[in-house]
Amino acid sequence: MSRVCQITGKKVMVGNNVSHSKRRTKRKFYPNLFTKKFYLPEEDRWVDLKVSAAGIRTINKLGLKNALLKAQEKGFIKNF
């Protein structure tokens, strides 16, 4: 599975390492991802998601069902 948050869509970004002499080399910025289980009481089952820290805060704010529906609407997950 790739390094993409299933709730927010955050993924790897590319940038530069800049040394003291201002020499630039390519590097990657990885999202802060966790593989976490969430309980979905409406369907009485557990859902495994790969979510970022911001995705966990989104789930806490909106609720799991609403967060999953928004992510599905934006195309981050197919079906849950």
Backbone torsions as a table, in degrees:
resi	resn	phi	psi	omega
1	MET	NA	141.3	-176.3
2	SER	-78.4	170.0	-178.3
3	ARG	-88.5	72.4	-179.8
4	VAL	-133.6	133.9	176.4
5	CYS	-72.8	131.4	-177.7
6	GLN	-80.1	-10.2	179.4
7	ILE	-102.2	-48.9	-175.3
8	THR	-98.4	-18.7	-178.3
9	GLY	82.4	8.7	179.1
10	LYS	-64.2	139.0	179.2
11	LYS	-142.9	-178.4	-176.4
12	VAL	-64.3	134.7	175.3
13	MET	-112.4	155.7	-179.2
14	VAL	-113.3	139.4	179.3
15	GLY	-152.4	-157.3	-177.4
16	ASN	-122.6	142.2	162.8
17	ASN	-84.9	129.9	-179.9
18	VAL	-116.1	118.0	-179.0
19	SER	-81.5	176.7	179.7
20	HIS	-60.7	-32.5	179.6
21	SER	-87.4	11.9	178.8
22	LYS	67.9	17.8	174.8
23	ARG	-74.4	134.3	-174.7
24	ARG	-111.5	130.5	172.7
25	THR	-128.3	150.0	-176.3
26	LYS	-70.3	146.7	174.9
27	ARG	-148.9	170.3	179.0
28	LYS	-117.8	142.9	173.2
29	PHE	-107.2	115.5	-177.4
30	TYR	-93.4	142.3	175.4
31	PRO	-71.8	157.5	-178.0
32	ASN	-84.4	83.7	-172.1
33	LEU	-99.4	146.9	175.4
34	PHE	-133.3	144.0	169.7
35	THR	-94.9	117.4	-171.0
36	LYS	-136.5	145.5	175.7
37	LYS	-97.3	134.4	176.1
38	PHE	-123.3	142.6	178.3
39	TYR	-91.9	128.9	179.1
40	LEU	-106.9	96.1	-173.3
41	PRO	-67.1	-26.9	179.7
42	GLU	-62.4	-34.5	-179.3
43	GLU	-108.4	2.3	-180.0
44	ASP	51.3	52.6	178.5
45	ARG	-152.1	165.5	177.8
46	TRP	-98.3	143.8	179.5
47	VAL	-122.2	126.6	175.7
48	ASP	-89.4	124.7	179.6
49	LEU	-130.7	147.0	170.4
50	LYS	-101.0	105.3	-172.7
51	VAL	-125.3	151.5	174.8
52	SER	-84.8	171.6	177.1
53	ALA	-61.4	-38.6	176.9
54	ALA	-66.0	-33.5	177.3
55	GLY	-66.8	-37.1	177.6
56	ILE	-65.6	-41.4	177.2
57	ARG	-65.0	-36.3	177.0
58	THR	-63.9	-42.8	178.3
59	ILE	-63.9	-40.8	178.0
60	ASN	-63.3	-35.7	-176.8
61	LYS	-77.7	-49.4	-174.3
62	LEU	-90.1	-24.8	-170.1
63	GLY	97.0	152.8	-174.4
64	LEU	-63.9	-46.6	-176.8
65	LYS	-60.1	-48.3	-179.6
66	ASN	-66.2	-38.9	179.3
67	ALA	-64.9	-40.9	178.3
68	LEU	-66.2	-39.7	178.8
69	LEU	-64.5	-41.7	178.0
70	LYS	-65.6	-40.9	179.1
71	ALA	-65.9	-37.7	178.4
72	GLN	-67.8	-39.0	178.7
73	GLU	-62.6	-38.6	-179.9
74	LYS	-83.1	-9.2	176.5
75	GLY	90.1	15.8	179.6
76	PHE	-79.3	-29.1	174.7
77	ILE	-131.3	148.6	-179.6
78	LYS	-77.0	-64.7	176.4
79	ASN	-148.9	152.6	-174.8
80	PHE	-118.8	NA	NA
